[in-house]
């Protein structure tokens, strides 16, 4: 299994900015799952800790065994531009992946080096995927080269 990340090459992000955006992609899968199932922690006699949340997530057996307990294989590919990146979204939708669960888009708030492209002041920088079987990952990434 592997995590696939596709990042826009046309933005000419500095190395540090690119690394930060890839990290946003890497964290988004797990934090989306945690937020979805988080609740404030209580016990019978009141709050255990007023600042504590508990999150219980379900992970498919093959993801747990092959990815979490296996090899954390990751591939970072480059998209030539926004439209090229969005073709990966189309492919993901066509093969039945669910946005927000199996993949997601990452938008930068443009507080440092990027110029806003969207009406909300953000710019689409990349796309993340959940751990995928290699054949599924390759179906998506075959139109993209490794980021260099």
Secondary structure, 3 states (H helix, E strand, C coil): CEEEEEEECCCCCCHHHHHHHHHHHHHHHHHHHHHHCEEECEECCEECCCCCEEECCCCCHHHHHHHHCCCCEEEEEEECCHHHHHHHHHHHHHCCCCECCCEEEEEECCCCCCCCCCCCCCEEEEEEECCECHHHHHHHHCCCEECC
